[in-house]
Amino acid sequence: MADPDKRLAEDHSWLESRWPGLEIRKDQTEHNPTKIKNCVKELQDILERLQGSEKGSFGTVSAKTNVMALSAVAKDWPAGKILSDTLENGNREFTQVYQEVIQKLQAAILLLQSGATTYGGAGHANGGTKSV
């Protein structure tokens, strides 16, 4: 039985169109550690903004979507209580997604840093190579 992950990697029929770079040709693909490191720096800047205190960061989004005070006001009003519960659930889900984005961005940064180190070391070990 064929490995489904390998089939997906080789058979790109599930994509809407052929994407450039899907066909990897051995010994024709080179990676530039400097470009990878630049990408890491840009992702770190984005991560810093997401974790910081400026507009759009996790902290401000979490605080601005928090509606806990509404539940106290709406406790004797059934429709208000339902609205409050719905908004609280929305806040919880929204902040959870934000946290997941931050975690996945951190993981991507670590993987790219590792890749840049690996490709940089391989390039030095091979006496240096031209990069694309």
SEVOMI-395554 format. One record per residue: residue in one letter; residue number from 1; x, y, z of N, C-alpha, C in turn; chain. Coordinates in steps of 0.2 Angstrom, whole numbers, padded with zeros to 4 digits. Layout:
BEGIN
<pt A NUM <X Y Z> <X Y Z> <X Y Z> A>
...
This chain:
BEGIN
<pt M 1 <0004 -0006 0000> <0000 0000 0000> <0004 0006 0000> A>
<pt A 2 <0003 0011 -0004> <0007 0017 -0005> <0006 0022 0001> A>
<pt D 3 <0011 0025 0003> <0011 0030 0008> <0007 0036 0006> A>
<pt P 4 <0002 0038 0009> <-0003 0044 0006> <0001 0050 0007> A>
<pt D 5 <0006 0051 0012> <0009 0058 0012> <0014 0058 0006> A>
<pt K 6 <0017 0053 0004> <0022 0053 -0002> <0018 0054 -0008> A>
<pt R 7 <0012 0051 -0009> <0008 0052 -0015> <0006 0059 -0015> A>
<pt L 8 <0004 0062 -0010> <0002 0069 -0010> <0008 0074 -0012> A>
<pt A 9 <0014 0072 -0010> <0020 0075 -0011> <0022 0075 -0019> A>
<pt E 10 <0020 0069 -0022> <0022 0068 -0029> <0016 0069 -0034> A>
<pt D 11 <0010 0068 -0031> <0005 0070 -0036> <0001 0076 -0034> A>
<pt H 12 <0002 0081 -0038> <-0001 0088 -0036> <-0008 0089 -0039> A>
<pt S 13 <-0011 0084 -0041> <-0018 0084 -0044> <-0023 0088 -0039> A>
<pt W 14 <-0022 0088 -0033> <-0026 0091 -0028> <-0026 0098 -0028> A>
<pt L 15 <-0020 0101 -0031> <-0020 0108 -0032> <-0024 0111 -0037> A>
<pt E 16 <-0026 0117 -0037> <-0030 0120 -0042> <-0026 0121 -0049> A>
<pt S 17 <-0020 0122 -0048> <-0015 0123 -0054> <-0008 0121 -0052> A>
<pt R 18 <-0004 0120 -0057> <0003 0119 -0055> <0007 0125 -0052> A>
<pt W 19 <0010 0124 -0047> <0013 0129 -0043> <0021 0129 -0045> A>
<pt P 20 <0024 0134 -0046> <0031 0134 -0048> <0035 0131 -0042> A>
<pt G 21 <0040 0127 -0043> <0044 0125 -0037> <0042 0118 -0034> A>
<pt L 22 <0036 0116 -0037> <0034 0109 -0034> <0038 0103 -0036> A>
<pt E 23 <0041 0104 -0042> <0045 0099 -0045> <0052 0100 -0042> A>
<pt I 24 <0055 0096 -0038> <0062 0097 -0035> <0066 0093 -0039> A>
<pt R 25 <0071 0096 -0042> <0076 0093 -0046> <0083 0092 -0042> A>
<pt K 26 <0085 0086 -0041> <0091 0084 -0036> <0097 0088 -0039> A>
<pt D 27 <0100 0091 -0035> <0107 0095 -0036> <0105 0101 -0040> A>
<pt Q 28 <0099 0103 -0041> <0098 0109 -0044> <0095 0115 -0040> A>
<pt T 29 <0094 0113 -0034> <0091 0117 -0029> <0096 0119 -0024> A>
<pt E 30 <0097 0126 -0023> <0101 0128 -0018> <0098 0133 -0014> A>
<pt H 31 <0100 0134 -0008> <0096 0138 -0003> <0101 0143 0000> A>
<pt N 32 <0099 0149 0000> <0103 0155 0003> <0102 0156 0010> A>
<pt P 33 <0107 0154 0014> <0106 0155 0021> <0105 0162 0023> A>
<pt T 34 <0107 0167 0020> <0106 0174 0021> <0099 0176 0020> A>
<pt K 35 <0096 0174 0015> <0089 0175 0013> <0085 0172 0018> A>
<pt I 36 <0086 0166 0020> <0082 0162 0026> <0083 0166 0032> A>
<pt K 37 <0089 0169 0034> <0090 0173 0040> <0086 0179 0040> A>
<pt N 38 <0086 0182 0034> <0082 0188 0033> <0074 0187 0034> A>
<pt C 39 <0072 0181 0031> <0065 0179 0032> <0064 0178 0040> A>
<pt V 40 <0068 0175 0043> <0068 0174 0051> <0067 0181 0054> A>
<pt K 41 <0071 0186 0052> <0071 0192 0055> <0064 0196 0054> A>
<pt E 42 <0061 0195 0048> <0055 0198 0047> <0049 0195 0051> A>
<pt L 43 <0050 0188 0051> <0045 0184 0055> <0046 0186 0063> A>
<pt Q 44 <0052 0187 0065> <0053 0189 0072> <0050 0196 0074> A>
<pt D 45 <0050 0200 0069> <0047 0207 0070> <0040 0206 0070> A>
<pt I 46 <0037 0202 0066> <0029 0201 0066> <0027 0198 0073> A>
<pt L 47 <0031 0193 0075> <0030 0190 0081> <0030 0195 0087> A>
<pt E 48 <0035 0199 0087> <0036 0204 0092> <0030 0209 0092> A>
<pt R 49 <0028 0211 0087> <0022 0215 0086> <0015 0211 0089> A>
<pt L 50 <0015 0205 0087> <0009 0201 0090> <0009 0200 0097> A>
<pt Q 51 <0015 0200 0100> <0016 0198 0107> <0017 0205 0111> A>
<pt G 52 <0017 0211 0108> <0019 0217 0111> <0012 0220 0114> A>
<pt S 53 <0012 0227 0115> <0007 0230 0117> <0004 0235 0113> A>
<pt E 54 <0006 0235 0106> <0003 0240 0102> <-0003 0237 0099> A>
<pt K 55 <-0007 0242 0095> <-0013 0240 0092> <-0012 0234 0087> A>
<pt G 56 <-0017 0229 0088> <-0017 0223 0085> <-0013 0217 0088> A>
<pt S 57 <-0010 0218 0094> <-0006 0213 0097> <-0011 0209 0101> A>
<pt F 58 <-0008 0203 0103> <-0013 0198 0107> <-0016 0202 0113> A>
<pt G 59 <-0012 0206 0117> <-0014 0209 0123> <-0020 0214 0122> A>
<pt T 60 <-0019 0218 0116> <-0024 0223 0115> <-0031 0220 0112> A>
<pt V 61 <-0030 0215 0108> <-0036 0211 0105> <-0039 0208 0111> A>
<pt S 62 <-0036 0204 0115> <-0039 0201 0120> <-0043 0205 0125> A>
<pt A 63 <-0040 0211 0127> <-0043 0216 0131> <-0049 0219 0128> A>
<pt K 64 <-0048 0221 0121> <-0054 0224 0118> <-0060 0220 0116> A>
<pt T 65 <-0059 0213 0116> <-0064 0209 0115> <-0067 0206 0121> A>
<pt N 66 <-0064 0208 0127> <-0067 0205 0133> <-0073 0208 0135> A>
<pt V 67 <-0078 0204 0137> <-0085 0207 0138> <-0088 0204 0145> A>
<pt M 68 <-0083 0203 0149> <-0085 0200 0156> <-0090 0204 0160> A>
<pt A 69 <-0089 0211 0159> <-0094 0215 0163> <-0101 0215 0161> A>
<pt L 70 <-0102 0213 0154> <-0108 0213 0151> <-0113 0207 0155> A>
<pt S 71 <-0109 0202 0157> <-0113 0196 0160> <-0116 0198 0167> A>
<pt A 72 <-0113 0203 0170> <-0115 0205 0177> <-0121 0210 0176> A>
<pt V 73 <-0121 0214 0170> <-0127 0218 0169> <-0133 0214 0166> A>
<pt A 74 <-0132 0209 0162> <-0137 0205 0159> <-0139 0199 0163> A>
<pt K 75 <-0137 0198 0169> <-0139 0192 0172> <-0147 0191 0173> A>
<pt D 76 <-0151 0197 0174> <-0158 0196 0175> <-0162 0197 0168> A>
<pt W 77 <-0158 0198 0163> <-0161 0199 0156> <-0159 0193 0152> A>
<pt P 78 <-0164 0188 0150> <-0162 0182 0147> <-0158 0183 0140> A>
<pt A 79 <-0161 0188 0136> <-0158 0189 0129> <-0151 0192 0130> A>
<pt G 80 <-0150 0196 0135> <-0144 0199 0137> <-0139 0194 0139> A>
<pt K 81 <-0141 0189 0143> <-0137 0184 0145> <-0134 0180 0140> A>
<pt I 82 <-0139 0178 0135> <-0137 0174 0129> <-0132 0178 0125> A>
<pt L 83 <-0133 0184 0124> <-0128 0189 0120> <-0122 0189 0124> A>
<pt S 84 <-0122 0190 0130> <-0115 0190 0134> <-0112 0183 0133> A>
<pt D 85 <-0115 0178 0134> <-0112 0171 0134> <-0109 0170 0127> A>
<pt T 86 <-0113 0172 0122> <-0110 0171 0115> <-0104 0176 0114> A>
<pt L 87 <-0104 0182 0116> <-0098 0186 0115> <-0092 0183 0119> A>
<pt E 88 <-0093 0181 0125> <-0088 0178 0129> <-0085 0172 0126> A>
<pt N 89 <-0089 0168 0123> <-0087 0162 0119> <-0083 0164 0113> A>
<pt G 90 <-0085 0169 0110> <-0081 0172 0104> <-0075 0175 0106> A>
<pt N 91 <-0074 0178 0111> <-0068 0181 0114> <-0063 0175 0115> A>
<pt R 92 <-0066 0170 0119> <-0061 0164 0121> <-0059 0161 0114> A>
<pt E 93 <-0063 0160 0109> <-0061 0157 0103> <-0056 0161 0099> A>
<pt F 94 <-0057 0167 0099> <-0053 0172 0095> <-0046 0172 0098> A>
<pt T 95 <-0046 0173 0105> <-0039 0173 0108> <-0036 0167 0108> A>
<pt Q 96 <-0039 0161 0108> <-0036 0155 0107> <-0033 0154 0100> A>
<pt V 97 <-0036 0156 0095> <-0033 0156 0088> <-0027 0161 0088> A>
<pt Y 98 <-0028 0167 0091> <-0022 0171 0091> <-0016 0168 0094> A>
<pt Q 99 <-0017 0164 0100> <-0012 0161 0103> <-0009 0155 0099> A>
<pt E 100 <-0013 0152 0095> <-0011 0147 0091> <-0006 0149 0085> A>
<pt V 101 <-0008 0155 0083> <-0005 0158 0077> <0002 0160 0080> A>
<pt I 102 <0003 0163 0086> <0009 0165 0089> <0013 0158 0090> A>
<pt Q 103 <0010 0153 0093> <0014 0147 0094> <0017 0144 0087> A>
<pt K 104 <0013 0144 0082> <0015 0141 0075> <0020 0146 0072> A>
<pt L 105 <0020 0152 0073> <0025 0157 0071> <0031 0156 0074> A>
<pt Q 106 <0031 0155 0081> <0037 0153 0084> <0040 0147 0082> A>
<pt A 107 <0036 0142 0080> <0039 0135 0078> <0042 0136 0071> A>
<pt A 108 <0039 0140 0067> <0041 0142 0060> <0048 0145 0060> A>
<pt I 109 <0049 0150 0065> <0055 0154 0066> <0061 0149 0068> A>
<pt L 110 <0059 0145 0073> <0064 0140 0075> <0066 0135 0069> A>
<pt L 111 <0061 0133 0065> <0063 0128 0059> <0067 0132 0054> A>
<pt L 112 <0065 0138 0053> <0069 0142 0048> <0076 0144 0050> A>
<pt Q 113 <0077 0145 0057> <0084 0146 0060> <0088 0140 0059> A>
<pt S 114 <0085 0134 0061> <0088 0128 0060> <0090 0127 0053> A>
<pt G 115 <0086 0128 0048> <0087 0127 0041> <0093 0131 0039> A>
<pt A 116 <0093 0138 0041> <0098 0142 0039> <0105 0140 0041> A>
<pt T 117 <0105 0138 0048> <0111 0135 0050> <0114 0129 0047> A>
<pt T 118 <0109 0124 0045> <0111 0118 0041> <0113 0120 0035> A>
<pt Y 119 <0110 0124 0031> <0112 0126 0024> <0119 0130 0024> A>
<pt G 120 <0119 0134 0029> <0125 0138 0030> <0131 0133 0031> A>
<pt G 121 <0130 0129 0036> <0136 0124 0037> <0137 0120 0031> A>
<pt A 122 <0132 0117 0028> <0134 0113 0022> <0137 0117 0017> A>
<pt G 123 <0136 0123 0016> <0139 0127 0011> <0146 0128 0012> A>
<pt H 124 <0148 0130 0019> <0155 0130 0021> <0159 0124 0020> A>
<pt A 125 <0155 0118 0022> <0158 0112 0022> <0160 0110 0014> A>
<pt N 126 <0156 0112 0010> <0157 0111 0003> <0162 0116 -0001> A>
<pt G 127 <0165 0120 0003> <0169 0125 0001> <0166 0131 -0002> A>
<pt G 128 <0159 0132 0000> <0155 0138 -0002> <0152 0136 -0009> A>
<pt T 129 <0146 0138 -0010> <0142 0137 -0016> <0138 0144 -0018> A>
<pt K 130 <0137 0144 -0024> <0133 0150 -0026> <0126 0149 -0023> A>
<pt S 131 <0122 0154 -0022> <0115 0153 -0019> <0110 0156 -0023> A>
<pt V 132 <0104 0154 -0023> <0099 0157 -0027> <0094 0161 -0022> A>
